[in-house]
Amino acid sequence: MLGQRIVTAVVLLALLLPALFAADPLPFALLTLVLIAAAGWEWGRLNGASLPIALLLGALVVAAGAAFVQAKLRPEQQAAVWQSGAALWLAGGALALRIGPGGWPRVPLLLRWAIGVALLATGWAAIATARVAGVNFLLSVLCIVWAADIAAYFGGRAFGRRKLAPTISPGKSWEGVVAGMLGVAALALAWLWLEARWPVDSASVFRLLLQRLGAAGLAVALVLLAGLSVVGDLFESLVKRAAGAKDSSRLLPGHGGVLDRIDALLPVLPAALALVTL
C-alpha cells in the first residue's frame, strides 16, 4: 500500500508541477479539469447513478467549467460566483452535516446529482482563476488546507477528547479542529514573513486578506477557511458513509479517488476568492 501511495504521488506530481509552473495557465486548467471531471463520475457512483449517468455528470462538470470560461465574467460577476459558492457551502454544508449519513439518501436523487455538479464546477472555476491570479496565490490557498489537515491530525492524536462528528468521521475531534486553525495561523505568519523577503509572482491570499481586512479580519478569515476545510472533508465522508463506501473510487492507487484528495479544497478555494473580493 505504501509503495502504491508513493508511486501514485510521484506520477501526480510529475504531471501537476510542470503544469502549475508553466508560463501559460492553460495546461494546469486543462489537467485539473480532467481530474474534476473524474470526481464528477465518482460523485455519481456514490449517489446511486448508473455508469452512463455517472459519466454524464462528469461531462456536465466539464461543460459547466467551459461555460464559465466562455462567459468571460467581469470581476464583480466573478465575485458573485465565489460569494454564492461560499454561501452554499456554509448553509448547505451545515444542513448536510445536521441530517447526517442517514438523512442524505432521503435528499432527492436529482438534487444530489445537481449539488455535486455545482460544487465541483465551482471548485474547478476557482482553482483555475486562482492559478491565473498567480502561483504564489494559488499555493497559499492550497497550503491552508494542507496545514489545517496536518495540524488537526497531530493535534487530534495528542489532545483529542471531544468528538466532532462521531456518526460521520469518528476520528475527528474539536481539539483537532482548533489545532488545525492554529496551524493555519502559523502558516500565515510564516508565509507573510517569507513573502516580504523573497520575490514572488503574485500576492498570497494572506497578503491580500491583510490588506483588505486588516489583522483582525485576516484572523477571522483564516478561522473561516480552516473551518470550511473541515466541512468539505466531513461532507465527503458523509456521502461515502451513506453509500457504504470507504473511498470515492480506486482511480488513484493507494490514495482512493479524486474526491478523497480534493474534498477539503472544494469549499476553501471559492471562499478564499470571495474573501479577497470583499
Secondary structure as UniProt FT lines:
FT   HELIX           2..21
FT   HELIX           26..46
FT   TURN            47..48
FT   HELIX           51..71
FT   HELIX           75..103
FT   HELIX           104..106
FT   HELIX           109..133
FT   HELIX           135..159
FT   STRAND          163..165
FT   TURN            166..168
FT   STRAND          169..173
FT   HELIX           174..195
FT   TURN            196..197
FT   HELIX           205..243
FT   TURN            253..255
FT   HELIX           258..262
FT   TURN            263..264
FT   HELIX           265..276
//
